[in-house]
Amino acid sequence: MTHSDEAGRLSVERTAAGRGLPTAQFVSVSAFGICIPATIALGQSLGRTAPGAASALPGGLQFLFGALASCLVGLFGENSSRPMGLIMLIALALAALCLFGLVRPWDGHGEVGAH
């Protein structure tokens, strides 16, 4: 077996093993595309008295958490996409904990119009 045959076989095996990965990535990236702009808009509407800080805080935090997540994924190596999925799942769980533990939407906290 030549080197190119072996590379082709490995490529097919990786594609077959990761069939669900493109679907999962599409769903998660689409959800980010919906949630992130809405979150930034809510934050800026709540910070009307200091619009510069209301804009800088979410932007800086996005860069910070993105850098941390990239470093964590890189620690696990480049052979699998599982570390990326695991870090995304952990981030989702932490975001849900923050929503239900800090914001408490059932009490009206975090709503722009609620006072």
Sequence and secondary structure as in RCSB ss.txt:
>XXXX:A:sequence
MTHSDEAGRLSVERTAAGRGLPTAQFVSVSAFGICIPATIALGQSLGRTAPGAASALPGGLQFLFGALASCLVGL
FGENSSRPMGLIMLIALALAALCLFGLVRPWDGHGEVGAH
>XXXX:A:secstr
  HHHHHHHHHHHHHHHTTTHHHHHHHHHHHHHHHHHHHHHHHHHHTTTSHHHHHHHHHHHHHHHHHHHHHHHHH
T SS SHHHHHHHHHHHHHHHHHIIIII GGGTTT SS  
